[in-house]
Amino acid sequence: MGFAIPPAGRGVSRTDRFQLVLCSDLTRVGEAVDAVLVRCAARVDVVGRTRFRLCTIVAEAVANAIRYGNANDPARHVIVDVELRADAIIVGVTDEGNGFDPGSIVAPDGPACHEATRGRGLFMIRELAAEVTFNTRGNTIWMTLPRR
């Protein structure tokens, strides 16, 4: 994994950014989540709901990128970009796959949710993030969390 670490010091007076690059290995998802959390927490308070939401959306997006985008190919990489703003944390996750149509993923609902094999991660991301957008190709997801 490679990291670009924001300058030392606490608080955000401008936009701070950092990036992680990781190989497609599902055993490294937790490490990626921890790295994002540690680097965010070094600059801003990440507690309570925001901490839970940040960890969950990063884990789900990275796992989806590895499993579905990069087809578990260890030669492919996943890039996690994080932007810390005074009012929000924006996380982008990009894989090297062909992309997909996010509108084609139907959110599991009711009892079907327990049996669904696809769509639960994206459903959780959409429920936990204030805003979720994709690039045209469908291989990058941007998730915005308010900082409160």
Buried (B, 14 or more C-beta within 10 A) or exposed (E): EEBEEBEEEEEBEEEBEBBBBBBBBEEBBEBBBEBBBEBBBBBBEBEEEBBEBBBBBBBBBBBBBBBBBBEEBEEBBBBBBBBBBEEBBBBBBBBBBEBBEEEEBEBBEEEEEEEBEEBBBBBBBBEBBEEBEBEEEBBBBBBBBBBE
